[in-house]
């Protein structure tokens, strides 16, 4: 048995988002998750890193459908870009974006 000491951490000036996606069934949920995160795999070689955080059952989502929580991290934004996105998208509701 090997003990792994979790000491790894990254520090980038970045914007982070967590998005809940629901779909009619698991087939369409998987298509949506793959389409949203499929090309965003590394902060080193692309503008956005994305991935599946967790899957949710029907009883865990607001509309009673299967769901997936996606996470996105975009790095390299200047301070003005960060202020711009915060003012447009984070006014207390994602629907304002």
C-alpha positions in Angstrom: 0.0 0.0 0.0 1.3 3.4 -1.0 0.4 6.7 0.8 -0.1 9.6 -1.6 0.3 13.0 -0.2 -1.9 15.4 -2.0 0.2 18.6 -2.3 -0.3 19.6 -5.9 -1.9 23.0 -6.6 -2.1 25.3 -9.6 -2.4 29.1 -9.4 -3.6 31.0 -12.5 -5.5 34.2 -12.9 -8.6 32.6 -14.2 -12.4 32.6 -14.5 -14.2 29.5 -13.2 -17.7 28.3 -13.9 -19.8 25.4 -12.8 -22.8 24.6 -15.1 -25.7 22.1 -14.5 -26.9 20.5 -17.7 -30.0 18.3 -17.9 -31.3 16.2 -20.7 -34.2 14.0 -21.7 -32.2 10.8 -21.1 -28.7 9.5 -20.4 -27.9 9.2 -24.1 -28.5 12.9 -24.8 -26.9 13.9 -21.5 -23.7 12.2 -22.6 -23.8 13.9 -26.0 -24.2 17.3 -24.3 -21.4 16.7 -21.8 -19.1 15.5 -24.6 -19.9 18.4 -26.9 -19.4 21.0 -24.1 -16.1 19.5 -22.8 -14.6 17.5 -25.6 -12.1 19.9 -27.0 -11.1 21.7 -23.7 -8.6 19.4 -22.2 -5.6 21.4 -21.1 -4.9 24.9 -19.9 -1.4 24.7 -21.5 -2.6 24.3 -25.1 -6.1 25.7 -25.2 -8.0 28.7 -23.9 -10.4 26.8 -21.7 -10.1 23.7 -19.6 -13.4 21.8 -19.1 -14.6 18.5 -17.7 -17.4 16.6 -16.0 -17.4 17.1 -12.2 -20.3 14.7 -11.4 -23.5 13.1 -12.7 -26.8 13.7 -10.9 -29.8 11.5 -10.6 -33.3 12.7 -11.5 -34.1 13.5 -7.9 -31.1 15.8 -7.6 -32.0 18.2 -10.5 -34.4 21.1 -10.6 -36.4 19.7 -13.5 -36.4 16.0 -12.6 -34.2 14.9 -15.5 -30.8 13.2 -15.5 -28.1 15.8 -15.0 -24.4 16.5 -15.2 -22.3 19.2 -13.5 -19.6 20.6 -15.9 -16.7 22.8 -14.8 -14.9 25.3 -17.0 -11.7 27.2 -16.3 -10.5 30.0 -18.6 -7.2 31.5 -17.9 -5.1 34.3 -19.3 -7.8 37.0 -19.0 -6.6 40.6 -18.4 -8.2 42.4 -15.4 -10.5 44.4 -17.7 -11.8 41.2 -19.3 -12.5 39.7 -15.8 -14.4 42.8 -14.8 -16.3 42.7 -18.1 -17.4 39.1 -17.6 -18.3 39.6 -14.0 -20.5 42.6 -14.8 -22.3 40.8 -17.6 -22.7 37.3 -16.3 -22.6 37.3 -12.5 -25.4 39.6 -11.4 -26.9 36.9 -9.2 -28.3 34.8 -12.0 -26.8 32.8 -14.8 -29.9 33.8 -16.9 -28.5 37.3 -17.3 -25.5 36.1 -19.3 
